[in-house]
Amino acid sequence: MPAPGSDAPTERFAPPPPPPTRREAMANEAPKRRNGAIIALSIIGGVLLLALIGLLIWIGVSSGSTPAPSETPSDTPTPSETTSAPPSEEPSETPSAEPSEEPENVIASFTSSSDTADCTASGGGSVPLSFSWATTGQRVWFGVGTDDAQAEPYGEFQPSDSLDIDYQCGQPDRQQRYTITVQRPDGTTQSQTLTITEI
């Protein structure tokens, strides 16, 4: 029972706990420090591990790219061999084609009685000339003042024949051309020209 004369009941208060000693405080801080050191070491170890992985990848990539240049020089001789082959074939074809292009000579001879016309002796009129030829062609044309008797014929004659014709004095260059054109068996032609000069 409460003592007489007191208004409220009395209570007992427990004394506050004493402050931790220095040893106890150091003991509580030690696990915290250890945890911090472990975390720091873990971070450093992770960074070193990543660096090591990166170094290995770099070595692998650089060593893998080394064989590529060695392959390209080996490919280079191959095109040089292909380009050297065609030039050797072209010269061999060219000489064989040239001899076949030489035309057949079908005119054995073409002559005139004189290579000059004495217009002084003839008084400036005309001078008689005689032409003859021998050929192995199919047809023969004779022309005056032309290099192609087939295009501008005086007449058509036998493969081996002769012709008497007068030289007309007073030509612009004091000379005149006389031509025979002979047709070969293959249809091509050969021409020969004689030039008669006035005196």
HELIX and SHEET records of a PDB file:
HELIX    1   1 ARG A   22  SER A   65  1                                  44    
HELIX    2   2 PRO A   67  ASP A   75  1                                   9    
HELIX    3   3 PRO A   77  SER A  100  1                                  24    
SHEET    1   A 3 ILE A 107  SER A 112  0                                        
SHEET    2   A 3 SER A 126  THR A 135 -1                                        
SHEET    3   A 3 ASP A 161  GLN A 168 -1                                        
SHEET    1   B 5 THR A 116  ALA A 117  0                                        
SHEET    2   B 5 THR A 189  GLU A 198  1                                        
SHEET    3   B 5 GLN A 175  GLN A 183 -1                                        
SHEET    4   B 5 ARG A 139  VAL A 144 -1                                        
SHEET    5   B 5 GLY A 155  PHE A 157 -1                                        
END                                                                             
